[in-house]
């Protein structure tokens, strides 16, 4: 049961390649990152800090980003959440939602910057819908994580 | 939610070192990630084997799911087609009549073409199809436009091969695994195709805009020569793509360039053909493997 959170993140990372969807533009939100942030915000000591790197590597291989994109960005996001956690006296649902929104925006924007470094010329406006979907989807992710966590604890 | 108990271990020296080490490891991982990004940017095919290996496990699932949902993507068009059926039928009948005449003419022209090419001694293979595959999934969560097909090196697919659908060009092969391959779609901004207008020979460069449309930049300076409705086909310049594959239709004009959409929309195309890379100077390996030293088609361009 200890591996359940990791498995759910891996599955979420693999979801876009598993879905039989040929998208014309970036449409799906970064499921893997949202699950990762969801677990991290639910249980702050669920993983060691460095867990972002191997999970990010899997996300890179699945998503098609240049290898290293998610390793770097997820590690940085994890460190940033750690910093925020030591600053905030308490967090409520909307803090979590804002943190997840910030994480998704940072990841998508970082991915765009890295893609542009390797020769792409995608405009910034391209990722705005994805950020919106991420913000709208996060409440659902929180519920999925909580449900899975309860199942994990009971089992 | 109340503030969770912090990771801060208080006065326990051992735990303090442990926490410090975890920070150091995480930062080291981030730096390694950054280095990997730089390496990937310098050599995009460098880590292709990882992605191809992962595709071996995911593509059978995606392939199965795709076979279940076939046709769902075009459900709106099917409804509209049903509503318009009557008037459309009459229209299509008229079009078929006119097209039949054009088809006969085109056949005659094609035959004449073959005859003239034989006279010139140009022997470019026209049927250089490597594999027929199905589009099974795509990179729908990132800003690069990659799609996956269910044919790989086992079927003879190699990086750089052009991929087309009956309607037009789809893209080219980027990463090849044993039983699947990743395509760089026409709509990716890194895919640049030399094109020309089908009715005359106005040349242009077509590149993706990553949002499903294409940017068509005319080669000649001055006023924008394109109009909405213009069809663009490949020129064959620079190899890879055979000449005269339909690419795009112009839908809008901008200052100095035109916006087009691919004739073979990747979202709607189901079956694609992988073809041998076109190069007039390199003879196709299948037909001429008996005479390797003889560059018989070197005069093609």
Interface residues (C-beta under 8 A of the other chain):
Chain A: X14 X16 X17 X18 X19 X20 X21 X22 X23 X24 X25 X26 X27 X28 X29 X30 X31 X44 X45 X48 X49 X50 X52 X53 X56 X61 X62 X63 X64 X65 X66 X67 X68 X69 X70 X71 X72 X73 X75 X76 X78 X79 X82 X85 X86 X88 X89 X90 X91 X92 X93 X108 X111 X112 X114 X115 X117 X118 X119 X120 X121 X122 X123 X126 X127 X130
Chain B: X1 X2 X3 X4 X6 X7 X8 X22 X23 X25 X26 X27 X29 X30 X31 X32 X33 X34 X35 X36 X37 X38 X39 X40 X41 X44 X46 X47 X50 X51 X54 X55 X58 X59 X61 X62 X63 X65 X66 X68 X69 X135 X136 X137 X138 X139 X140 X141 X142 X143 X144 X145 X146 X147 X148 X182 X187 X188 X189 X190 X209 X210 X211 X212 X265 X266 X267 X269
